[in-house]
Structure formats: C-alpha cells, structure tokens
C-alpha cells in the first residue's frame, strides 16, 4: 500500500513539472495570430507592421509609415514574456532618450490583446484585435493635449 502511494505522489509530481514547463510561455502564445507582415495601403501612404517570432518568449515587431517612398515614421516593438507577465515594448529613435516604453498585458483572449501603461500620456492603452485570420486592427488610446484620442489602424496580411 505504501509503495502505491509513493508511486502516485511521484507520478503527480512529474506531471506537474511537465505541465508547468509546457505552459511556461502560454501567455505570449496568445499573440501568435499577429505574427506576419501586415499593411494598410492607401493613396496617402502605407502603414505596415512586420512581426516575427524571435524565440519562445520574445516576438519582434517593426512599425513603418511610408509616404511617397519616404519613411516618415519608424518604431521598434517587441512582445516579451517575463515570468507570468507579457510586455509590449515600443522604442522610437529620438523619443524618450531612445529608451523603450513598456505596456503591460492587462487582458487577452484568442482574438484580442490589451496592453496598458497608465503612467504614459499618449498612448496609454494599445489593443490588437483579430478580425479574420488575414485582417487585424491595432488601436491606440490616450490623452493628447488634454483630450481623449483614439486612433485605429486596420491592416491586412500582406
């Protein structure tokens, strides 16, 4: 009887270790759907985001705005899972001493990710929503000159 109990405890311990190892990066994996090349092209210009999976805990992104062959805006973005938290890190050359600003993943499901940084004026909230497998919408929210502003960036897979 005692040997059976020991085997049961040992088996449960092994299963717990395997399960926790397999779920180590489960939060960032909810963002797998926006890995790819996304674009919104119009007569005014092109907004583009390119996302790649760097490793199990970091996704690397690039946002670019091009108007008439000129890059007018460029930012580096990363999603990074540290322990149980996921961060959306944004850096723009010439802003914030070239340091990244971090937004914390506050909610997520299979079709939407919400990142927030209440200490940052604009944006203070960034969302990504999957419309279809080939269509997403990024939105930014916050205060600009004391007014609530929302900007929406619909994109299609390129």
N, C-alpha and C positions, 0 to 999 in steps of 0.2 A: 504494500500500500504506500509506504514511504517513498519508494523508488518511482512509482507512478506520479506522485505529487511533485517530485523533483523534476521529472521529465516534463510535466505540464508547465511548471514555472519557467524552466529553461526554454521551452518552445515559445511561450508567450513573450519572454524577453527577446528572443531572436526576432520574432515577428514585429515587435515594437521597434527594434533597431532598424530593420529593413524598411518598415513603413515610414519612419521618420527620415531616413536617408532618401527615400524616393520622393518625399514631399518637400525636400529642402528648398526648392525653388518654385514651388507651386504658385505663389502669388504672381511672380513676373510672367509665368507661362500664360496667364490670362491675357497678356498683351501679344501673344503670338500672331493674332489676326492682323496686326498692322505692320508686320514685317513685310517689306516690299518697297516698291517705287510708286509714289502717289503724286498726282498732278491735277491742278485746276488751271487750264489754259483758257485765256480769253483774248479779245482784241487789245486790252490794256497791258497784258503781260502774262506771266506764268508764275504760279505759286507751286512749289514742289517740296515734298518730304521724301527722303530716302532712309529707310530703316533696315538695319542688318543685325543679326544676332552675333554678338562678339563671343559670348560664351554662355554658360547656363545662368549666370547672374547679371549679365550686362547686355543691353541692346543699345546700339549706337545709331544716332539719327542726325540728319542734316536737313535744315530748312533753308530754302533759297527762293528769293523773288527776283525774276528777270524781266526787265522791260527793255524792249528793242535791243536785244543782245547784251545789255549791260546788267550785271548783277547789282541790284540796289539794296538787297538785304540778305544776310547770311548769318545763320546761327548753328552752333553745335549743340546737340541734345543727346542725353543718354537716359536710359532707364536702368536703374541699378537696384538690385535687391541686396539689402544688408540685413542679415538675420531674418526677422519676420516683417521687415518694412521694405516698401518699394519707393524709390525716389525718382522724380523726373527732374533732371538737372539741365539747365539752359545756360549757355555762355555766348555772349555776343562781343566780338572784338571791339574795344573802345568803350564798353559799358561796364560799370561795376568793377573797375580795375581789372578787367578781363577774367574775373572770378565767376564761377557758376552760381546761379541762384537755384536753390532746391525747392521742389514742391513735393509734398508727402501724399502718397496714395491714400485717399480717405474713403473711397468706396469703389467697388468693382463687381462686375458680373461678366457674363460671356459676351456682351455687346457694348459695354460702356466702362470707361475708366475715368475717375475723377481725382485730380491732383490739386492740392491747395497749399497756399502759403499766406496766411492772414497778415503776416508782417510786411508783405510786399504790396505796394500800391496797385501797380498795373503790370501784368495781370496778377490777380491774387488767386484765381482759380482757372484751371485748364482741364477741358474734357475732351475725350476721344470717343466717338460713337461709331459702331459698325452699322451701316445701313444695309449693305449686302456684302458678299464676300469680295466684291470689286469696287466698293464705294464706302468711304468713311467721311466723317465730319469732325474737324477739330474746332473747338470754341474756346475763346478766352474771355474772362470776365474780370472786372475790377473798377477802381476809381481812377479817372483821368481828369485832372483839373477840377476835382470835387464832384464830378458827375459819373454816374454809373454807366459803364460802357460794356457792350458785348460785341465781339467780332466772331464771325463764323467763316470757316474755311472748308467748304465741301471739296472732296478730292476723289478721283477715280484712279484705279490701278492702271499704271502705265504699261 
